[in-house]
Amino acid sequence: MKFLDKRLIYNKMKSLYPFMEYFNTDQEQLFITNMFSRHYSAGSILLEDGFSGNNIFFILEGSVRISRISEEGREVILYRIYKGDFCLMTAYSIMTDIDFPAIAQVEKKTEVIALPAMIFKDILTENPQLQSFIFTSSLNRLKDVIVVLENITFTGIKQRLAKFLLMMANQRSSHTLKITHEEIALEIGSSREVISRTLKNLEDAGIVGLSRAQVQILSLDSLKNICSCD
């Protein structure tokens, strides 16, 4: 990548990552000289469990899912990172010298800017704004993970499913959700078999209608009542 192209990308990054406004001239030159661009298609694995990270990734476009997979093969989504985020678990892995403890999978076409770990560490030690950004990001990701754990541990599958269906209906402004049972299971940390059984119970109760890769919400009030149950 030519230096001029790097400069243009760097200027774009500054609008997404405010801490970069506080880089001094040496830090800016260090970042621009060593950064490089990568493009990933949907379904690509950005990082795998046990990977020893050499680079930190900043997201310019796209979406990456961070998850853990059990020995039985069940995947639980911990959080997602989008445009203007960076892979916090990669930073954690780099700063603590441990292997990456999750899987980072690209969900849609994604462009990232990578920076070698040693360069990132050099800038981090001298830039309090970057330190503050990491601290704030850490707290936000921790809240995401706590919500996931609370839902899996303390909330029944029927309630989790009802909450998810209501959320999707609100996001898509539609009562017709084109989504598979497997996709729902992934989103709420369950298995496809459990989701299929629970959806069938809701269908028998007249709350939803089911067809191939589609869930039709028939009673929003009933779903809301399920969510409010202890």
C-alpha positions as CSV (number, residue, x, y, z in Angstrom):
1,M,0.0,0.0,0.0
2,K,1.4,3.4,-1.0
3,F,2.1,6.0,1.7
4,L,-0.5,8.4,0.2
5,D,-3.2,5.7,0.3
6,K,-2.2,5.0,3.9
7,R,-2.5,8.6,4.7
8,L,-6.1,8.8,3.2
9,I,-7.1,5.7,5.2
10,Y,-5.5,7.1,8.3
11,N,-7.5,10.3,8.0
12,K,-10.7,8.3,7.6
13,M,-9.8,6.3,10.7
14,K,-9.4,9.5,12.8
15,S,-13.2,10.2,12.4
16,L,-13.9,6.7,13.8
17,Y,-11.3,6.6,16.5
18,P,-11.1,9.9,18.3
19,F,-8.0,9.0,20.3
20,M,-6.0,9.2,17.1
21,E,-6.5,13.0,17.2
22,Y,-4.1,13.0,20.1
23,F,-1.2,11.1,18.4
24,N,1.9,13.2,18.3
25,T,3.9,13.4,15.0
26,D,6.1,10.4,15.8
27,Q,3.1,8.2,16.8
28,E,1.2,9.2,13.7
29,Q,4.1,8.3,11.4
30,L,4.7,5.1,13.3
31,F,1.0,4.1,12.8
32,I,0.9,5.0,9.1
33,T,4.2,3.4,8.2
34,N,3.3,0.0,9.8
35,M,-0.5,-0.3,9.3
36,F,-1.9,-2.5,6.5
37,S,-5.4,-3.2,5.1
38,R,-7.2,-6.5,4.9
39,H,-10.5,-7.4,3.4
40,Y,-12.6,-10.4,4.4
41,S,-15.8,-12.0,3.0
42,A,-18.8,-13.1,5.0
43,G,-18.1,-16.4,6.8
44,S,-14.3,-15.9,7.0
45,I,-12.5,-16.7,10.2
46,L,-10.5,-13.6,11.3
47,L,-9.1,-15.2,14.5
48,E,-9.4,-18.7,16.0
49,D,-9.3,-20.0,19.5
50,G,-5.7,-20.6,20.5
51,F,-4.3,-18.2,17.8
52,S,-1.2,-16.3,18.9
53,G,-2.0,-12.7,17.8
54,N,0.6,-10.6,16.1
55,N,-1.6,-7.8,15.0
56,I,-4.4,-5.6,16.4
57,F,-7.4,-5.1,14.2
58,F,-9.5,-1.9,13.7
59,I,-12.8,-2.2,11.9
60,L,-13.4,0.2,9.0
61,E,-16.4,-1.5,7.5
62,G,-18.5,-4.6,8.3
63,S,-19.3,-6.8,11.3
64,V,-17.4,-9.5,13.2
65,R,-18.9,-11.9,15.7
66,I,-16.9,-12.9,18.7
67,S,-17.9,-16.2,20.2
68,R,-16.9,-19.3,22.2
69,I,-17.6,-22.9,21.2
70,S,-18.1,-25.6,23.7
71,E,-16.6,-29.1,23.5
72,E,-20.0,-30.3,22.3
73,G,-19.9,-27.8,19.4
74,R,-22.4,-25.3,20.7
75,E,-21.5,-21.7,19.9
76,V,-22.3,-18.8,22.2
77,I,-22.0,-15.2,20.9
78,L,-20.2,-13.0,23.4
79,Y,-20.5,-9.7,21.4
80,R,-20.1,-8.2,18.0
81,I,-17.7,-5.5,16.8
82,Y,-18.6,-3.0,14.1
83,K,-17.3,0.0,12.2
84,G,-15.3,2.1,14.7
85,D,-14.6,-0.8,17.0
86,F,-11.4,-2.8,17.5
87,C,-10.9,-6.4,18.6
88,L,-10.6,-6.1,22.3
89,M,-9.9,-9.8,22.9
90,T,-7.0,-9.4,20.4
91,A,-5.6,-6.5,22.5
92,Y,-6.1,-8.6,25.6
93,S,-4.3,-11.5,24.0
94,I,-1.4,-9.3,22.9
95,M,-1.0,-7.4,26.2
96,T,-1.1,-10.5,28.3
97,D,0.9,-12.8,25.9
98,I,-1.8,-15.5,25.9
99,D,-3.5,-17.1,23.0
100,F,-6.7,-15.7,21.6
101,P,-9.5,-17.2,23.7
102,A,-12.4,-17.1,21.3
103,I,-13.4,-17.2,17.6
104,A,-13.8,-14.1,15.5
105,Q,-15.9,-14.7,12.4
106,V,-16.8,-12.2,9.8
107,E,-20.6,-11.8,9.3
108,K,-20.6,-9.5,6.3
109,K,-18.0,-8.1,4.0
110,T,-15.4,-6.4,6.3
111,E,-12.4,-4.2,5.9
112,V,-9.9,-4.0,8.8
113,I,-6.8,-2.1,9.4
114,A,-4.1,-4.2,11.1
115,L,-1.3,-2.9,13.2
116,P,1.6,-5.0,14.4
117,A,1.4,-5.8,18.1
118,M,4.7,-4.2,19.1
119,I,3.8,-0.9,17.4
120,F,0.5,-0.9,19.2
121,K,2.2,-1.5,22.5
122,D,4.7,1.3,21.8
123,I,1.9,3.8,21.1
124,L,-0.3,2.5,24.0
125,T,2.4,3.2,26.6
126,E,2.7,6.8,25.6
127,N,-0.9,7.8,24.7
128,P,-3.4,8.2,27.6
129,Q,-6.3,8.8,25.2
130,L,-5.7,5.3,23.7
131,Q,-5.5,3.9,27.2
132,S,-8.8,5.5,28.0
133,F,-10.4,4.2,24.8
134,I,-9.3,0.6,25.7
135,F,-10.6,1.0,29.3
136,T,-14.0,2.3,28.1
137,S,-14.2,-0.4,25.4
138,S,-13.4,-3.1,28.0
139,L,-16.2,-2.0,30.2
140,N,-18.7,-2.0,27.4
141,R,-17.6,-5.5,26.2
142,L,-17.8,-6.7,29.8
143,K,-21.4,-5.5,30.1
144,D,-22.2,-7.4,26.8
145,V,-20.7,-10.6,28.2
146,I,-22.5,-10.2,31.5
147,V,-25.8,-9.8,29.8
148,V,-25.1,-13.0,27.8
149,L,-24.2,-14.9,30.9
150,E,-27.2,-13.6,32.8
151,N,-29.6,-14.6,30.0
152,I,-28.1,-18.1,29.7
153,T,-27.9,-18.7,33.5
154,F,-30.9,-17.0,34.9
155,T,-33.5,-16.7,32.1
156,G,-35.6,-19.5,30.8
157,I,-35.4,-20.5,27.2
158,K,-39.0,-19.4,26.5
159,Q,-38.4,-15.9,27.9
160,R,-35.1,-15.6,25.9
161,L,-36.9,-16.7,22.8
162,A,-39.8,-14.3,23.3
163,K,-37.4,-11.4,24.0
164,F,-35.4,-12.2,20.9
165,L,-38.5,-12.4,18.6
166,L,-39.7,-9.0,20.0
167,M,-36.3,-7.4,19.4
168,M,-36.1,-8.7,15.9
169,A,-39.7,-7.6,15.1
170,N,-38.8,-4.1,16.4
171,Q,-35.5,-3.9,14.5
172,R,-37.0,-5.1,11.2
173,S,-40.3,-3.3,11.7
174,S,-42.1,-6.5,10.6
175,H,-43.9,-9.4,12.3
176,T,-42.6,-11.7,9.6
177,L,-39.0,-12.8,10.5
178,K,-37.0,-14.6,7.9
179,I,-34.7,-16.6,10.1
180,T,-33.9,-20.2,10.7
181,H,-34.1,-22.1,14.0
182,E,-30.4,-22.6,13.9
183,E,-29.8,-18.9,13.6
184,I,-32.1,-18.2,16.5
185,A,-30.3,-20.8,18.6
186,L,-26.9,-19.1,17.9
187,E,-28.2,-15.7,18.8
188,I,-29.6,-16.7,22.2
189,G,-27.1,-19.4,23.2
190,S,-29.2,-22.6,22.8
191,S,-29.4,-25.6,20.5
192,R,-31.5,-25.9,17.4
193,E,-33.5,-28.8,18.8
194,V,-34.5,-26.8,21.9
195,I,-35.5,-23.8,19.8
196,S,-37.5,-25.9,17.4
197,R,-39.4,-27.5,20.3
198,T,-40.1,-24.2,22.0
199,L,-41.2,-22.6,18.8
200,K,-43.6,-25.5,18.2
201,N,-45.1,-24.9,21.7
202,L,-45.6,-21.2,20.8
203,E,-47.2,-22.2,17.5
204,D,-49.6,-24.6,19.3
205,A,-50.5,-21.7,21.6
206,G,-51.3,-19.5,18.6
207,I,-48.5,-17.1,19.4
208,V,-46.4,-17.7,16.3
209,G,-46.8,-19.3,12.9
210,L,-44.0,-21.4,11.5
211,S,-42.8,-22.1,7.9
212,R,-39.5,-22.9,6.3
213,A,-36.9,-20.4,7.5
214,Q,-39.6,-18.0,8.7
215,V,-41.3,-17.1,12.0
216,Q,-44.6,-15.2,11.8
217,I,-45.5,-13.4,15.0
218,L,-49.2,-13.6,15.6
219,S,-49.5,-12.2,19.1
220,L,-47.1,-9.5,20.3
221,D,-49.0,-9.2,23.6
222,S,-48.5,-12.9,24.3
223,L,-44.7,-12.6,23.7
224,K,-44.6,-9.5,26.0
225,N,-46.5,-11.5,28.7
226,I,-43.9,-14.3,28.5
227,C,-41.1,-11.7,28.8
228,S,-42.7,-10.3,32.0
229,C,-43.0,-13.7,33.7
230,D,-40.7,-14.4,36.6
